[in-house]
């Protein structure tokens, strides 16, 4: 009998071949959009319709395979793109987080976290830093993975173990975090567009998934630490080789230390502002408290604060990044601030193309009523199977 690893390798080979054959995600959305146009014409010719479960209103398929549909697709192409929720939220948040990356703030903070960890918590700190690094997109792969190998080597441990731990945190923990990053507005925007197929007024806040992703941060860090210590380390054993160490990565420069102190003060000031703005309005001892709460109910649910999460990601990142840059000497004038934000936006070229085709697909799906019809038909199918 063939060993399990043989079957596993064959399965992974099949997955790789299938993955390589698939078109680019942007191309997939373009194909899906074209398929919606064709399906709308076919289903409309059969007069497919359902009754809305709440209002009793008849919902019919709207065909796009006609002159009227062509006019609608052409005249609304630009607004489909510009009004697509994930576009603006990701661009705005990337302006701030991109500056945090270009100023060196995120890199210095990750180094500080790893270098300050006690020896017994070194693996946990590296995996945790890998999870947190997704706040700035791919910086974990560029900075943390080689840094972890160097730190492990300096500690007398196998550098590949540190590399594996960092890679596990960056890859396995992607989208989990203690802070909101660029992924959260993106996912919220996509969820909102999907929800609007059923309820056009529905909104999804970027912080909607926060409790789950915050808890996942520590769970993934713990799991990654256990696998590293109990599985990876024993397999690799004691490292007896030699390697060149980049000494610049094993310590924080005085400029980086000063920048982090400036950033900490700025972060505390910004956090204090948010606390003041979200305190209960009944706190009369503090003038103006709670001005970002819901003015009607006084609660945080559906308040200006939660509705402005992306704006606060942008403003907070800018404020703290500029403070770090001034302290570390990486930002000396407003031109460098603008260039730092522009550099982040320049990395979103492929994402912009993807969003363009995704926006057209979602709009076509919404116009044709296929989303509501499929939802009702699916619900009826589930009810029928339950009764059987």
C-alpha positions as CSV (number, residue, x, y, z in Angstrom):
1,X,0.0,0.0,0.0
2,X,1.3,3.5,-0.9
3,X,2.1,5.7,2.0
4,X,-0.2,8.5,2.9
5,X,2.3,11.1,1.8
6,X,2.2,9.7,-1.7
7,X,-1.5,10.4,-2.0
8,X,-1.1,13.8,-0.4
9,X,1.5,14.8,-2.8
10,X,-0.6,13.7,-5.8
11,X,-3.6,15.6,-4.4
12,X,-1.5,18.8,-3.9
13,X,-0.1,18.4,-7.5
14,X,-3.7,18.3,-8.8
15,X,-4.6,21.3,-6.8
16,X,-1.6,23.2,-8.1
17,X,-2.4,22.3,-11.8
18,X,-6.0,23.3,-11.4
19,X,-5.0,26.5,-9.8
20,X,-2.5,27.3,-12.6
21,X,-5.2,26.8,-15.2
22,X,-7.7,29.1,-13.6
23,X,-7.9,32.6,-15.2
24,X,-6.9,35.8,-13.3
25,X,-9.6,36.8,-10.7
26,X,-10.3,39.9,-12.7
27,X,-10.9,37.7,-15.8
28,X,-13.2,35.5,-13.7
29,X,-15.4,38.5,-12.7
30,X,-15.5,39.6,-16.3
31,X,-16.6,36.0,-17.3
32,X,-19.2,36.0,-14.5
33,X,-20.6,39.4,-15.6
34,X,-21.0,38.1,-19.2
35,X,-22.6,34.9,-17.8
36,X,-25.2,37.1,-15.9
37,X,-26.1,38.9,-19.1
38,X,-26.6,35.6,-20.9
39,X,-28.5,34.0,-18.1
40,X,-30.8,37.0,-17.7
41,X,-31.9,36.7,-21.3
42,X,-32.5,33.0,-21.0
43,X,-34.4,33.1,-17.7
44,X,-36.4,36.1,-18.9
45,X,-37.5,34.2,-22.0
46,X,-39.0,31.5,-19.7
47,X,-40.7,34.2,-17.5
48,X,-39.0,33.0,-14.4
49,X,-40.4,34.7,-11.3
50,X,-40.9,34.3,-7.6
51,X,-43.1,35.8,-4.9
52,X,-41.3,37.9,-2.3
53,X,-41.7,36.0,1.1
54,X,-42.3,39.2,3.1
55,X,-44.3,41.5,0.8
56,X,-45.8,39.0,-1.6
57,X,-44.6,41.1,-4.5
58,X,-43.8,39.2,-7.7
59,X,-40.1,39.4,-8.7
60,X,-39.3,38.8,-12.3
61,X,-36.0,38.5,-14.1
62,X,-34.9,41.6,-15.9
63,X,-33.1,40.8,-19.2
64,X,-29.9,42.6,-20.1
65,X,-29.8,40.9,-23.5
66,X,-31.6,43.7,-25.3
67,X,-31.1,47.2,-26.4
68,X,-32.3,48.7,-23.2
69,X,-30.0,46.4,-21.2
70,X,-27.1,47.4,-23.4
71,X,-27.8,51.1,-22.9
72,X,-27.9,50.5,-19.1
73,X,-24.6,48.7,-19.0
74,X,-22.8,51.3,-21.1
75,X,-24.2,54.4,-19.4
76,X,-23.7,53.0,-15.9
77,X,-20.3,51.5,-16.4
78,X,-18.4,54.3,-14.7
79,X,-20.8,54.8,-11.8
80,X,-20.8,51.1,-11.2
81,X,-17.1,51.3,-10.6
82,X,-16.9,54.6,-8.7
83,X,-19.8,53.7,-6.4
84,X,-18.5,50.2,-5.5
85,X,-18.1,50.2,-1.8
86,X,-14.7,48.3,-1.5
87,X,-13.0,50.8,-3.8
88,X,-13.2,53.9,-1.7
89,X,-12.8,52.2,1.7
90,X,-9.6,50.4,0.6
91,X,-8.1,53.5,-1.1
92,X,-8.7,55.8,1.9
93,X,-7.4,53.3,4.5
94,X,-4.3,52.6,2.3
95,X,-3.4,56.3,2.3
96,X,-2.9,56.2,6.0
97,X,-1.5,52.7,6.4
98,X,0.8,53.2,3.4
99,X,2.3,56.2,5.1
100,X,2.9,54.1,8.3
101,X,4.8,51.6,6.2
102,X,6.8,54.1,4.1
103,X,7.8,56.1,7.2
104,X,9.2,52.9,8.8
105,X,6.7,52.9,11.7
106,X,5.3,49.4,11.1
107,X,8.7,47.9,10.5
108,X,10.2,49.4,13.7
109,X,7.2,48.4,15.7
110,X,7.5,44.8,14.6
111,X,11.2,44.7,15.3
112,X,10.5,46.2,18.8
113,X,7.9,43.5,19.5
114,X,10.2,40.7,18.5
115,X,13.5,42.0,20.0
116,X,11.8,42.8,23.3
117,X,10.3,39.4,23.8
118,X,11.7,37.2,26.6
119,X,13.6,34.0,25.3
120,X,10.7,31.8,26.4
121,X,8.2,33.8,24.5
122,X,10.3,34.4,21.4
123,X,8.4,32.0,19.2
124,X,5.1,33.3,20.3
125,X,6.2,36.9,19.8
126,X,7.4,36.1,16.2
127,X,4.1,34.3,15.3
128,X,2.1,37.1,16.9
129,X,4.1,39.7,15.0
130,X,3.5,37.8,11.8
131,X,-0.3,37.9,12.4
132,X,-0.2,41.6,13.2
133,X,1.9,42.4,10.1
134,X,-1.0,42.0,7.7
135,X,-2.2,45.5,8.8
136,X,0.4,46.8,6.3
137,X,-0.2,44.2,3.5
138,X,2.9,42.2,2.6
139,X,5.5,43.8,5.0
140,X,5.6,40.6,7.1
141,X,7.1,38.6,4.2
142,X,9.7,41.3,3.4
143,X,10.8,42.3,7.0
144,X,9.6,39.8,9.5
145,X,10.5,36.4,7.9
146,X,14.3,37.2,7.5
147,X,14.3,39.0,10.8
148,X,12.9,35.9,12.6
149,X,15.6,33.7,11.1
150,X,18.3,36.1,12.2
151,X,16.9,36.4,15.7
152,X,16.7,32.7,16.1
153,X,20.2,32.3,14.9
154,X,21.4,34.9,17.4
155,X,19.6,33.0,20.2
156,X,21.4,29.8,19.3
157,X,18.4,28.2,17.6
158,X,17.9,26.9,14.1
159,X,17.2,29.9,11.8
160,X,14.8,27.9,9.7
161,X,12.6,27.4,12.7
162,X,12.3,31.1,13.2
163,X,11.7,31.6,9.4
164,X,8.9,28.9,9.5
165,X,7.3,30.5,12.6
166,X,7.2,34.0,11.0
167,X,5.9,32.6,7.7
168,X,3.2,30.7,9.6
169,X,2.1,33.8,11.4
170,X,2.1,36.0,8.3
171,X,0.4,33.5,6.0
172,X,-1.8,31.5,8.4
173,X,-2.9,34.6,10.4
174,X,-3.7,36.8,7.4
175,X,-6.7,39.0,8.2
176,X,-6.7,38.3,11.9
177,X,-5.4,41.3,13.9
178,X,-5.9,43.4,17.0
179,X,-6.2,46.5,14.8
180,X,-8.2,47.2,11.7
181,X,-6.2,47.1,8.5
182,X,-6.8,47.3,4.8
183,X,-8.4,43.8,4.6
184,X,-11.3,44.8,6.9
185,X,-12.7,47.6,4.8
186,X,-12.3,45.4,1.7
187,X,-14.3,42.5,3.2
188,X,-16.9,44.8,4.6
189,X,-17.4,46.5,1.3
190,X,-17.8,43.2,-0.5
191,X,-20.3,42.0,2.1
192,X,-22.2,45.2,1.9
193,X,-22.5,44.9,-1.9
194,X,-23.8,41.3,-1.5
195,X,-26.3,42.3,1.3
196,X,-27.7,45.1,-0.9
197,X,-29.0,42.5,-3.3
198,X,-31.6,41.7,-0.7
199,X,-31.7,45.1,1.2
200,X,-30.5,48.1,-0.7
201,X,-30.2,50.1,2.6
202,X,-28.1,47.6,4.4
203,X,-24.6,48.7,5.6
204,X,-21.7,46.6,6.8
205,X,-19.2,48.3,9.2
206,X,-15.5,47.4,8.7
207,X,-15.4,46.6,12.4
208,X,-18.2,44.0,12.2
209,X,-15.7,41.1,12.3
210,X,-13.5,42.6,15.0
211,X,-14.3,40.3,17.9
212,X,-13.7,37.2,15.9
213,X,-10.5,38.4,14.3
214,X,-9.1,39.7,17.7
215,X,-9.8,36.3,19.3
216,X,-8.3,34.6,16.3
217,X,-5.1,36.6,16.6
218,X,-4.2,34.9,19.9
219,X,-5.5,31.5,18.9
220,X,-3.4,31.4,15.7
221,X,-0.4,32.7,17.6
222,X,-0.8,30.0,20.1
223,X,-1.4,27.3,17.5
224,X,1.6,28.5,15.5
225,X,3.8,28.4,18.5
226,X,2.8,24.9,19.5
227,X,3.4,23.5,16.0
228,X,6.8,25.3,15.8
229,X,8.0,24.0,19.2
230,X,6.5,20.5,19.0
231,X,6.7,19.7,15.3
232,X,9.1,21.9,13.4
233,X,11.9,22.3,16.0
234,X,12.3,18.6,16.7
235,X,12.4,17.7,13.0
236,X,15.2,20.3,12.3
237,X,17.1,19.7,15.4
238,X,20.1,21.7,16.6
239,X,21.6,24.1,14.1
240,X,25.3,23.5,13.7
241,X,26.0,25.6,10.6
242,X,27.0,29.2,10.2
243,X,25.3,32.2,8.6
244,X,26.0,35.8,7.9
245,X,24.0,38.0,10.2
246,X,22.8,41.4,9.2
247,X,23.6,43.3,12.4
248,X,21.4,46.2,11.4
249,X,18.3,44.0,11.9
250,X,19.2,42.8,15.4
251,X,18.7,46.1,17.1
252,X,16.7,49.3,16.8
253,X,18.7,52.4,16.0
254,X,18.5,55.5,18.2
255,X,16.4,57.2,15.5
256,X,13.9,54.3,15.4
257,X,13.7,54.3,19.2
258,X,13.0,58.0,19.3
259,X,10.5,57.7,16.5
260,X,8.6,55.0,18.4
261,X,8.5,57.2,21.5
262,X,7.0,60.0,19.4
263,X,4.5,57.5,17.9
264,X,3.5,56.2,21.3
265,X,2.7,59.7,22.5
266,X,0.7,60.4,19.3
267,X,-1.2,57.1,19.6
268,X,-2.1,57.9,23.2
269,X,-3.3,61.3,22.3
270,X,-5.4,60.0,19.4
271,X,-6.8,57.2,21.6
272,X,-7.7,59.8,24.3
273,X,-9.6,61.8,21.7
274,X,-11.6,58.7,20.7
275,X,-12.4,57.8,24.3
276,X,-13.6,61.4,24.9
277,X,-15.7,61.3,21.7
278,X,-17.3,58.0,22.6
279,X,-17.9,58.4,26.4
280,X,-21.6,58.2,27.4
281,X,-23.3,61.5,26.9
282,X,-24.4,61.5,30.5
283,X,-20.9,62.2,31.7
284,X,-21.5,65.9,32.3
285,X,-18.3,66.3,34.2
286,X,-16.4,66.1,30.8
287,X,-17.5,68.8,28.4
288,X,-18.5,67.6,24.9
289,X,-18.2,63.9,25.8
290,X,-19.9,61.4,23.5
291,X,-20.2,63.7,20.5
292,X,-19.5,60.8,18.1
293,X,-22.3,58.7,19.6
294,X,-25.7,58.3,18.0
295,X,-27.4,61.7,18.7
296,X,-30.8,60.1,19.0
297,X,-30.2,57.0,21.1
298,X,-26.9,57.9,22.7
299,X,-25.5,54.5,21.8
300,X,-22.5,53.4,19.7
301,X,-24.6,51.2,17.4
302,X,-25.1,52.9,14.1
303,X,-23.3,56.0,15.5
304,X,-21.1,58.4,13.6
305,X,-18.1,56.8,15.3
306,X,-18.8,53.3,13.8
307,X,-19.8,54.7,10.5
308,X,-16.5,56.6,10.3
309,X,-14.1,53.7,11.1
310,X,-12.3,54.0,7.8
311,X,-11.8,57.7,8.3
312,X,-10.3,57.0,11.8
313,X,-8.0,54.4,10.3
314,X,-6.8,57.0,7.9
315,X,-6.5,59.9,10.4
316,X,-5.0,57.8,13.2
317,X,-2.4,56.3,10.8
318,X,-1.5,59.7,9.4
319,X,-1.2,61.3,12.9
320,X,1.0,58.5,14.4
321,X,3.1,58.0,11.2
322,X,4.0,61.7,11.0
323,X,4.9,61.7,14.6
324,X,7.2,58.6,14.1
325,X,8.6,60.2,11.0
326,X,9.5,63.4,12.7
327,X,11.1,61.5,15.6
328,X,13.0,59.1,13.4
329,X,13.9,61.7,10.8
330,X,12.2,59.8,8.0
331,X,9.7,62.5,7.4
332,X,11.0,66.1,7.1
333,X,8.3,67.9,5.1
334,X,4.8,67.5,3.6
335,X,6.2,66.4,0.3
336,X,7.5,63.1,1.9
337,X,4.1,62.6,3.5
338,X,2.3,62.9,0.1
339,X,4.9,60.7,-1.6
340,X,4.5,58.0,1.1
341,X,0.8,58.0,0.6
342,X,1.2,57.9,-3.2
343,X,3.6,55.0,-3.0
344,X,0.9,53.0,-1.2
345,X,-1.7,53.8,-3.8
346,X,0.7,52.9,-6.7
347,X,0.6,49.3,-5.4
348,X,-3.2,49.0,-6.0
349,X,-3.1,48.8,-9.8
350,X,-4.1,45.2,-10.1
351,X,-6.6,45.6,-7.3
352,X,-8.3,48.5,-9.2
353,X,-8.6,46.4,-12.3
354,X,-10.2,43.5,-10.2
355,X,-12.6,45.9,-8.6
356,X,-13.7,47.3,-11.9
357,X,-14.9,44.0,-13.2
358,X,-16.3,42.9,-9.8
359,X,-18.3,46.1,-9.7
360,X,-19.8,45.4,-13.1
361,X,-20.7,41.8,-12.1
362,X,-22.4,42.8,-8.8
363,X,-24.4,45.6,-10.6
364,X,-25.6,43.2,-13.3
365,X,-26.5,40.6,-10.8
366,X,-28.5,43.2,-8.9
367,X,-30.3,44.7,-11.9
368,X,-31.5,41.3,-13.2
369,X,-33.0,40.4,-9.8
370,X,-31.3,37.0,-10.1
371,X,-29.9,37.4,-6.6
372,X,-33.3,37.7,-5.0
373,X,-34.8,34.9,-7.2
374,X,-31.9,32.5,-6.4
375,X,-32.3,33.3,-2.7
376,X,-36.0,32.6,-2.6
377,X,-35.7,29.5,-4.7
378,X,-32.9,28.3,-2.4
379,X,-34.9,28.9,0.7
380,X,-37.9,27.1,-0.8
381,X,-35.6,24.1,-1.6
382,X,-34.3,24.0,2.0
383,X,-37.8,24.2,3.4
384,X,-38.9,21.3,1.1
385,X,-36.0,19.1,2.1
386,X,-36.7,19.8,5.8
387,X,-40.3,18.7,5.5
388,X,-39.2,15.5,3.9
